[in-house]
Structure formats: C-alpha cells, structure tokens
C-alpha cells in the first residue's frame, strides 16, 4: 500500500493540501 501511495502523484498533492489546511486552521484560530 505504501508503494501505491508513493507512485500516486495525487496522494502527494493531497498530503500537501492536508498540511496547508492544518497550517491555515492554526492561523485562523490565532486570528479569532
């Protein structure tokens, strides 16, 4: 399963989006 994820470019994009969402959520919480 790990090999499939490494070979799947959309997985890398999803992983980056999740990281960006986490960072964005943290920034939004600070702004509140």
HULIN-V914340 format. One record per residue. RES is the residue in one letter. SS is DSSP state (alpha for helix, beta for strand, coil for the rest). Layout:
# HULIN-V914340
[[RES	SS] [RES	SS]]
This chain:
# HULIN-V914340
[[X	coil] [X	alpha] [X	alpha] [X	alpha] [X	alpha] [X	alpha] [X	alpha] [X	coil] [X	alpha] [X	alpha] [X	alpha] [X	alpha] [X	alpha] [X	alpha] [X	alpha] [X	alpha] [X	alpha] [X	alpha] [X	alpha] [X	alpha] [X	alpha] [X	alpha] [X	alpha] [X	alpha] [X	alpha] [X	alpha] [X	alpha] [X	alpha] [X	alpha] [X	alpha] [X	alpha] [X	coil]]
